[in-house]
Amino acid sequence: MHNLMQRAIEKKIENAIKRRYSHARVKKTGDGAVDDAICRTIESWGYKVAQNKGYIMVLL
């Protein structure tokens, strides 16, 4: 995953944790292969993920 995209996702997760949210939302790219790669990367960080039509949900 591109470093800028990875950093943006990490920032979304950090902000959600600071605000004591139960999840962080990452907007899908529309490309299934890219979205799957994003999910695998987030899971490798130790988080669980769920998806709907428009977002990848990172469960905190």
PyMOL Python script that loads the backbone (N, CA, C, O; Angstrom):
from pymol import cmd

cmd.read_pdbstr("""\
ATOM      1  N   MET A   1       0.857  -1.174   0.000  1.00  0.00           N
ATOM      2  CA  MET A   1       0.000   0.000   0.000  1.00  0.00           C
ATOM      3  C   MET A   1       0.904   1.239   0.000  1.00  0.00           C
ATOM      4  O   MET A   1       1.958   1.255   0.636  1.00  0.00           O
ATOM      5  N   HIS A   2       0.484   2.238  -0.701  1.00  0.00           N
ATOM      6  CA  HIS A   2       1.242   3.477  -0.808  1.00  0.00           C
ATOM      7  C   HIS A   2       1.386   4.117   0.569  1.00  0.00           C
ATOM      8  O   HIS A   2       0.437   4.118   1.353  1.00  0.00           O
ATOM      9  N   ASN A   3       2.562   4.661   0.870  1.00  0.00           N
ATOM     10  CA  ASN A   3       2.839   5.206   2.204  1.00  0.00           C
ATOM     11  C   ASN A   3       1.895   6.325   2.614  1.00  0.00           C
ATOM     12  O   ASN A   3       1.508   6.400   3.780  1.00  0.00           O
ATOM     13  N   LEU A   4       1.510   7.205   1.675  1.00  0.00           N
ATOM     14  CA  LEU A   4       0.605   8.295   2.021  1.00  0.00           C
ATOM     15  C   LEU A   4      -0.774   7.760   2.390  1.00  0.00           C
ATOM     16  O   LEU A   4      -1.401   8.243   3.333  1.00  0.00           O
ATOM     17  N   MET A   5      -1.241   6.767   1.649  1.00  0.00           N
ATOM     18  CA  MET A   5      -2.536   6.171   1.943  1.00  0.00           C
ATOM     19  C   MET A   5      -2.472   5.448   3.291  1.00  0.00           C
ATOM     20  O   MET A   5      -3.397   5.548   4.097  1.00  0.00           O
ATOM     21  N   GLN A   6      -1.391   4.728   3.527  1.00  0.00           N
ATOM     22  CA  GLN A   6      -1.229   4.015   4.790  1.00  0.00           C
ATOM     23  C   GLN A   6      -1.231   4.997   5.952  1.00  0.00           C
ATOM     24  O   GLN A   6      -1.887   4.753   6.965  1.00  0.00           O
ATOM     25  N   ARG A   7      -0.523   6.077   5.824  1.00  0.00           N
ATOM     26  CA  ARG A   7      -0.454   7.081   6.898  1.00  0.00           C
ATOM     27  C   ARG A   7      -1.830   7.700   7.135  1.00  0.00           C
ATOM     28  O   ARG A   7      -2.201   7.941   8.284  1.00  0.00           O
ATOM     29  N   ALA A   8      -2.586   7.960   6.081  1.00  0.00           N
ATOM     30  CA  ALA A   8      -3.928   8.533   6.238  1.00  0.00           C
ATOM     31  C   ALA A   8      -4.845   7.572   6.989  1.00  0.00           C
ATOM     32  O   ALA A   8      -5.637   7.998   7.830  1.00  0.00           O
ATOM     33  N   ILE A   9      -4.742   6.288   6.691  1.00  0.00           N
ATOM     34  CA  ILE A   9      -5.564   5.293   7.384  1.00  0.00           C
ATOM     35  C   ILE A   9      -5.143   5.187   8.844  1.00  0.00           C
ATOM     36  O   ILE A   9      -5.993   5.106   9.730  1.00  0.00           O
ATOM     37  N   GLU A  10      -3.835   5.187   9.101  1.00  0.00           N
ATOM     38  CA  GLU A  10      -3.356   5.152  10.483  1.00  0.00           C
ATOM     39  C   GLU A  10      -3.877   6.356  11.261  1.00  0.00           C
ATOM     40  O   GLU A  10      -4.257   6.225  12.425  1.00  0.00           O
ATOM     41  N   LYS A  11      -3.897   7.520  10.629  1.00  0.00           N
ATOM     42  CA  LYS A  11      -4.381   8.747  11.276  1.00  0.00           C
ATOM     43  C   LYS A  11      -5.868   8.635  11.608  1.00  0.00           C
ATOM     44  O   LYS A  11      -6.293   9.049  12.686  1.00  0.00           O
ATOM     45  N   LYS A  12      -6.661   8.080  10.693  1.00  0.00           N
ATOM     46  CA  LYS A  12      -8.091   7.881  10.958  1.00  0.00           C
ATOM     47  C   LYS A  12      -8.292   6.965  12.164  1.00  0.00           C
ATOM     48  O   LYS A  12      -9.149   7.220  13.010  1.00  0.00           O
ATOM     49  N   ILE A  13      -7.494   5.894  12.236  1.00  0.00           N
ATOM     50  CA  ILE A  13      -7.601   4.960  13.359  1.00  0.00           C
ATOM     51  C   ILE A  13      -7.196   5.644  14.666  1.00  0.00           C
ATOM     52  O   ILE A  13      -7.874   5.502  15.684  1.00  0.00           O
ATOM     53  N   GLU A  14      -6.091   6.383  14.630  1.00  0.00           N
ATOM     54  CA  GLU A  14      -5.630   7.099  15.828  1.00  0.00           C
ATOM     55  C   GLU A  14      -6.684   8.085  16.322  1.00  0.00           C
ATOM     56  O   GLU A  14      -6.938   8.168  17.523  1.00  0.00           O
ATOM     57  N   ASN A  15      -7.297   8.830  15.409  1.00  0.00           N
ATOM     58  CA  ASN A  15      -8.322   9.799  15.790  1.00  0.00           C
ATOM     59  C   ASN A  15      -9.542   9.118  16.386  1.00  0.00           C
ATOM     60  O   ASN A  15     -10.118   9.612  17.356  1.00  0.00           O
ATOM     61  N   ALA A  16      -9.938   7.991  15.815  1.00  0.00           N
ATOM     62  CA  ALA A  16     -11.090   7.258  16.343  1.00  0.00           C
ATOM     63  C   ALA A  16     -10.800   6.737  17.750  1.00  0.00           C
ATOM     64  O   ALA A  16     -11.676   6.752  18.615  1.00  0.00           O
ATOM     65  N   ILE A  17      -9.582   6.281  17.973  1.00  0.00           N
ATOM     66  CA  ILE A  17      -9.199   5.802  19.305  1.00  0.00           C
ATOM     67  C   ILE A  17      -9.222   6.956  20.301  1.00  0.00           C
ATOM     68  O   ILE A  17      -9.737   6.804  21.409  1.00  0.00           O
ATOM     69  N   LYS A  18      -8.671   8.105  19.922  1.00  0.00           N
ATOM     70  CA  LYS A  18      -8.654   9.274  20.804  1.00  0.00           C
ATOM     71  C   LYS A  18     -10.063   9.715  21.185  1.00  0.00           C
ATOM     72  O   LYS A  18     -10.306  10.149  22.312  1.00  0.00           O
ATOM     73  N   ARG A  19     -10.984   9.600  20.238  1.00  0.00           N
ATOM     74  CA  ARG A  19     -12.370  10.017  20.486  1.00  0.00           C
ATOM     75  C   ARG A  19     -13.212   8.913  21.113  1.00  0.00           C
ATOM     76  O   ARG A  19     -14.409   9.079  21.347  1.00  0.00           O
ATOM     77  N   ARG A  20     -12.560   7.780  21.381  1.00  0.00           N
ATOM     78  CA  ARG A  20     -13.195   6.615  22.012  1.00  0.00           C
ATOM     79  C   ARG A  20     -14.353   6.053  21.194  1.00  0.00           C
ATOM     80  O   ARG A  20     -15.374   5.636  21.741  1.00  0.00           O
ATOM     81  N   TYR A  21     -14.176   6.051  19.876  1.00  0.00           N
ATOM     82  CA  TYR A  21     -15.163   5.439  18.992  1.00  0.00           C
ATOM     83  C   TYR A  21     -14.932   3.926  18.973  1.00  0.00           C
ATOM     84  O   TYR A  21     -13.844   3.454  19.305  1.00  0.00           O
ATOM     85  N   SER A  22     -15.946   3.182  18.590  1.00  0.00           N
ATOM     86  CA  SER A  22     -15.812   1.726  18.513  1.00  0.00           C
ATOM     87  C   SER A  22     -15.261   1.273  17.162  1.00  0.00           C
ATOM     88  O   SER A  22     -14.896   0.109  16.995  1.00  0.00           O
ATOM     89  N   HIS A  23     -15.201   2.193  16.202  1.00  0.00           N
ATOM     90  CA  HIS A  23     -14.705   1.843  14.874  1.00  0.00           C
ATOM     91  C   HIS A  23     -14.208   3.094  14.148  1.00  0.00           C
ATOM     92  O   HIS A  23     -14.509   4.224  14.532  1.00  0.00           O
ATOM     93  N   ALA A  24     -13.442   2.855  13.093  1.00  0.00           N
ATOM     94  CA  ALA A  24     -13.017   3.912  12.178  1.00  0.00           C
ATOM     95  C   ALA A  24     -13.505   3.517  10.787  1.00  0.00           C
ATOM     96  O   ALA A  24     -13.504   2.337  10.436  1.00  0.00           O
ATOM     97  N   ARG A  25     -13.920   4.503   9.999  1.00  0.00           N
ATOM     98  CA  ARG A  25     -14.390   4.221   8.640  1.00  0.00           C
ATOM     99  C   ARG A  25     -13.363   4.706   7.631  1.00  0.00           C
ATOM    100  O   ARG A  25     -12.835   5.814   7.730  1.00  0.00           O
ATOM    101  N   VAL A  26     -13.096   3.844   6.656  1.00  0.00           N
ATOM    102  CA  VAL A  26     -12.203   4.185   5.549  1.00  0.00           C
ATOM    103  C   VAL A  26     -13.024   4.038   4.270  1.00  0.00           C
ATOM    104  O   VAL A  26     -13.561   2.965   3.994  1.00  0.00           O
ATOM    105  N   LYS A  27     -13.122   5.108   3.495  1.00  0.00           N
ATOM    106  CA  LYS A  27     -13.903   5.056   2.259  1.00  0.00           C
ATOM    107  C   LYS A  27     -13.240   4.103   1.263  1.00  0.00           C
ATOM    108  O   LYS A  27     -12.025   4.126   1.066  1.00  0.00           O
ATOM    109  N   LYS A  28     -14.069   3.270   0.645  1.00  0.00           N
ATOM    110  CA  LYS A  28     -13.556   2.325  -0.352  1.00  0.00           C
ATOM    111  C   LYS A  28     -13.094   3.058  -1.606  1.00  0.00           C
ATOM    112  O   LYS A  28     -13.569   4.149  -1.920  1.00  0.00           O
ATOM    113  N   THR A  29     -12.166   2.439  -2.307  1.00  0.00           N
ATOM    114  CA  THR A  29     -11.620   3.034  -3.526  1.00  0.00           C
ATOM    115  C   THR A  29     -12.476   2.730  -4.747  1.00  0.00           C
ATOM    116  O   THR A  29     -12.424   3.452  -5.743  1.00  0.00           O
ATOM    117  N   GLY A  30     -13.264   1.660  -4.670  1.00  0.00           N
ATOM    118  CA  GLY A  30     -14.043   1.231  -5.823  1.00  0.00           C
ATOM    119  C   GLY A  30     -13.368   0.121  -6.612  1.00  0.00           C
ATOM    120  O   GLY A  30     -13.992  -0.504  -7.469  1.00  0.00           O
ATOM    121  N   ASP A  31     -12.113  -0.121  -6.329  1.00  0.00           N
ATOM    122  CA  ASP A  31     -11.365  -1.211  -6.966  1.00  0.00           C
ATOM    123  C   ASP A  31     -11.283  -2.352  -5.951  1.00  0.00           C
ATOM    124  O   ASP A  31     -10.657  -2.206  -4.901  1.00  0.00           O
ATOM    125  N   GLY A  32     -11.907  -3.473  -6.256  1.00  0.00           N
ATOM    126  CA  GLY A  32     -11.982  -4.591  -5.325  1.00  0.00           C
ATOM    127  C   GLY A  32     -10.628  -5.105  -4.870  1.00  0.00           C
ATOM    128  O   GLY A  32     -10.455  -5.441  -3.699  1.00  0.00           O
ATOM    129  N   ALA A  33      -9.665  -5.172  -5.783  1.00  0.00           N
ATOM    130  CA  ALA A  33      -8.332  -5.670  -5.437  1.00  0.00           C
ATOM    131  C   ALA A  33      -7.631  -4.720  -4.463  1.00  0.00           C
ATOM    132  O   ALA A  33      -6.971  -5.161  -3.522  1.00  0.00           O
ATOM    133  N   VAL A  34      -7.779  -3.435  -4.694  1.00  0.00           N
ATOM    134  CA  VAL A  34      -7.162  -2.445  -3.807  1.00  0.00           C
ATOM    135  C   VAL A  34      -7.830  -2.486  -2.435  1.00  0.00           C
ATOM    136  O   VAL A  34      -7.149  -2.458  -1.410  1.00  0.00           O
ATOM    137  N   ASP A  35      -9.153  -2.554  -2.415  1.00  0.00           N
ATOM    138  CA  ASP A  35      -9.876  -2.615  -1.149  1.00  0.00           C
ATOM    139  C   ASP A  35      -9.499  -3.867  -0.352  1.00  0.00           C
ATOM    140  O   ASP A  35      -9.356  -3.803   0.869  1.00  0.00           O
ATOM    141  N   ASP A  36      -9.338  -4.996  -1.032  1.00  0.00           N
ATOM    142  CA  ASP A  36      -8.914  -6.229  -0.357  1.00  0.00           C
ATOM    143  C   ASP A  36      -7.506  -6.082   0.213  1.00  0.00           C
ATOM    144  O   ASP A  36      -7.232  -6.554   1.317  1.00  0.00           O
ATOM    145  N   ALA A  37      -6.621  -5.437  -0.524  1.00  0.00           N
ATOM    146  CA  ALA A  37      -5.255  -5.211  -0.038  1.00  0.00           C
ATOM    147  C   ALA A  37      -5.265  -4.304   1.192  1.00  0.00           C
ATOM    148  O   ALA A  37      -4.504  -4.522   2.135  1.00  0.00           O
ATOM    149  N   ILE A  38      -6.125  -3.290   1.178  1.00  0.00           N
ATOM    150  CA  ILE A  38      -6.243  -2.403   2.336  1.00  0.00           C
ATOM    151  C   ILE A  38      -6.728  -3.193   3.546  1.00  0.00           C
ATOM    152  O   ILE A  38      -6.198  -3.029   4.645  1.00  0.00           O
ATOM    153  N   CYS A  39      -7.731  -4.048   3.353  1.00  0.00           N
ATOM    154  CA  CYS A  39      -8.243  -4.865   4.451  1.00  0.00           C
ATOM    155  C   CYS A  39      -7.160  -5.783   5.011  1.00  0.00           C
ATOM    156  O   CYS A  39      -7.008  -5.896   6.227  1.00  0.00           O
ATOM    157  N   ARG A  40      -6.418  -6.431   4.136  1.00  0.00           N
ATOM    158  CA  ARG A  40      -5.346  -7.336   4.594  1.00  0.00           C
ATOM    159  C   ARG A  40      -4.277  -6.580   5.381  1.00  0.00           C
ATOM    160  O   ARG A  40      -3.765  -7.080   6.383  1.00  0.00           O
ATOM    161  N   THR A  41      -3.944  -5.377   4.924  1.00  0.00           N
ATOM    162  CA  THR A  41      -2.942  -4.570   5.614  1.00  0.00           C
ATOM    163  C   THR A  41      -3.432  -4.182   7.004  1.00  0.00           C
ATOM    164  O   THR A  41      -2.692  -4.297   7.981  1.00  0.00           O
ATOM    165  N   ILE A  42      -4.668  -3.727   7.093  1.00  0.00           N
ATOM    166  CA  ILE A  42      -5.227  -3.327   8.392  1.00  0.00           C
ATOM    167  C   ILE A  42      -5.301  -4.538   9.324  1.00  0.00           C
ATOM    168  O   ILE A  42      -5.001  -4.424  10.512  1.00  0.00           O
ATOM    169  N   GLU A  43      -5.698  -5.693   8.792  1.00  0.00           N
ATOM    170  CA  GLU A  43      -5.734  -6.912   9.611  1.00  0.00           C
ATOM    171  C   GLU A  43      -4.338  -7.289  10.093  1.00  0.00           C
ATOM    172  O   GLU A  43      -4.191  -7.811  11.198  1.00  0.00           O
ATOM    173  N   SER A  44      -3.311  -7.034   9.285  1.00  0.00           N
ATOM    174  CA  SER A  44      -1.943  -7.359   9.697  1.00  0.00           C
ATOM    175  C   SER A  44      -1.493  -6.478  10.864  1.00  0.00           C
ATOM    176  O   SER A  44      -0.555  -6.831  11.578  1.00  0.00           O
ATOM    177  N   TRP A  45      -2.155  -5.335  11.062  1.00  0.00           N
ATOM    178  CA  TRP A  45      -1.870  -4.462  12.204  1.00  0.00           C
ATOM    179  C   TRP A  45      -2.561  -4.947  13.472  1.00  0.00           C
ATOM    180  O   TRP A  45      -2.348  -4.393  14.550  1.00  0.00           O
ATOM    181  N   GLY A  46      -3.398  -5.995  13.341  1.00  0.00           N
ATOM    182  CA  GLY A  46      -4.061  -6.558  14.508  1.00  0.00           C
ATOM    183  C   GLY A  46      -5.506  -6.133  14.690  1.00  0.00           C
ATOM    184  O   GLY A  46      -6.112  -6.462  15.710  1.00  0.00           O
ATOM    185  N   TYR A  47      -6.074  -5.414  13.738  1.00  0.00           N
ATOM    186  CA  TYR A  47      -7.468  -4.983  13.821  1.00  0.00           C
ATOM    187  C   TYR A  47      -8.360  -5.925  13.026  1.00  0.00           C
ATOM    188  O   TYR A  47      -7.910  -6.590  12.093  1.00  0.00           O
ATOM    189  N   LYS A  48      -9.625  -5.969  13.409  1.00  0.00           N
ATOM    190  CA  LYS A  48     -10.619  -6.688  12.614  1.00  0.00           C
ATOM    191  C   LYS A  48     -11.287  -5.676  11.701  1.00  0.00           C
ATOM    192  O   LYS A  48     -11.437  -4.508  12.056  1.00  0.00           O
ATOM    193  N   VAL A  49     -11.687  -6.134  10.519  1.00  0.00           N
ATOM    194  CA  VAL A  49     -12.342  -5.245   9.564  1.00  0.00           C
ATOM    195  C   VAL A  49     -13.662  -5.844   9.108  1.00  0.00           C
ATOM    196  O   VAL A  49     -13.848  -7.061   9.109  1.00  0.00           O
ATOM    197  N   ALA A  50     -14.560  -4.971   8.724  1.00  0.00           N
ATOM    198  CA  ALA A  50     -15.831  -5.351   8.121  1.00  0.00           C
ATOM    199  C   ALA A  50     -16.049  -4.388   6.960  1.00  0.00           C
ATOM    200  O   ALA A  50     -15.489  -3.292   6.943  1.00  0.00           O
ATOM    201  N   GLN A  51     -16.864  -4.797   5.991  1.00  0.00           N
ATOM    202  CA  GLN A  51     -17.091  -3.953   4.814  1.00  0.00           C
ATOM    203  C   GLN A  51     -18.581  -3.826   4.522  1.00  0.00           C
ATOM    204  O   GLN A  51     -19.364  -4.739   4.783  1.00  0.00           O
ATOM    205  N   ASN A  52     -18.947  -2.686   3.980  1.00  0.00           N
ATOM    206  CA  ASN A  52     -20.260  -2.525   3.369  1.00  0.00           C
ATOM    207  C   ASN A  52     -20.022  -1.930   1.982  1.00  0.00           C
ATOM    208  O   ASN A  52     -18.884  -1.904   1.514  1.00  0.00           O
ATOM    209  N   LYS A  53     -21.064  -1.458   1.327  1.00  0.00           N
ATOM    210  CA  LYS A  53     -20.884  -0.986  -0.067  1.00  0.00           C
ATOM    211  C   LYS A  53     -19.906   0.167  -0.208  1.00  0.00           C
ATOM    212  O   LYS A  53     -19.187   0.245  -1.204  1.00  0.00           O
ATOM    213  N   GLY A  54     -19.865   1.066   0.775  1.00  0.00           N
ATOM    214  CA  GLY A  54     -19.065   2.269   0.614  1.00  0.00           C
ATOM    215  C   GLY A  54     -17.855   2.383   1.510  1.00  0.00           C
ATOM    216  O   GLY A  54     -16.966   3.189   1.235  1.00  0.00           O
ATOM    217  N   TYR A  55     -17.791   1.593   2.584  1.00  0.00           N
ATOM    218  CA  TYR A  55     -16.735   1.780   3.571  1.00  0.00           C
ATOM    219  C   TYR A  55     -16.118   0.469   4.036  1.00  0.00           C
ATOM    220  O   TYR A  55     -16.739  -0.593   3.989  1.00  0.00           O
ATOM    221  N   ILE A  56     -14.879   0.584   4.484  1.00  0.00           N
ATOM    222  CA  ILE A  56     -14.208  -0.465   5.235  1.00  0.00           C
ATOM    223  C   ILE A  56     -14.262   0.000   6.684  1.00  0.00           C
ATOM    224  O   ILE A  56     -13.799   1.096   6.997  1.00  0.00           O
ATOM    225  N   MET A  57     -14.812  -0.808   7.558  1.00  0.00           N
ATOM    226  CA  MET A  57     -14.926  -0.469   8.961  1.00  0.00           C
ATOM    227  C   MET A  57     -13.791  -1.153   9.712  1.00  0.00           C
ATOM    228  O   MET A  57     -13.606  -2.365   9.597  1.00  0.00           O
ATOM    229  N   VAL A  58     -13.036  -0.384  10.477  1.00  0.00           N
ATOM    230  CA  VAL A  58     -11.964  -0.923  11.300  1.00  0.00           C
ATOM    231  C   VAL A  58     -12.502  -0.994  12.718  1.00  0.00           C
ATOM    232  O   VAL A  58     -12.782   0.035  13.333  1.00  0.00           O
ATOM    233  N   LEU A  59     -12.648  -2.208  13.240  1.00  0.00           N
ATOM    234  CA  LEU A  59     -13.213  -2.403  14.563  1.00  0.00           C
ATOM    235  C   LEU A  59     -12.107  -2.232  15.605  1.00  0.00           C
ATOM    236  O   LEU A  59     -11.079  -2.907  15.553  1.00  0.00           O
ATOM    237  N   LEU A  60     -12.334  -1.324  16.545  1.00  0.00           N
ATOM    238  CA  LEU A  60     -11.302  -0.994  17.537  1.00  0.00           C
ATOM    239  C   LEU A  60     -11.526  -1.702  18.850  1.00  0.00           C
ATOM    240  O   LEU A  60     -10.745  -1.529  19.786  1.00  0.00           O
TER     241      LEU A  60
END
""", "prot")
cmd.dss("prot")
cmd.show_as("cartoon", "prot")
cmd.util.cbc("prot")
cmd.orient("prot")
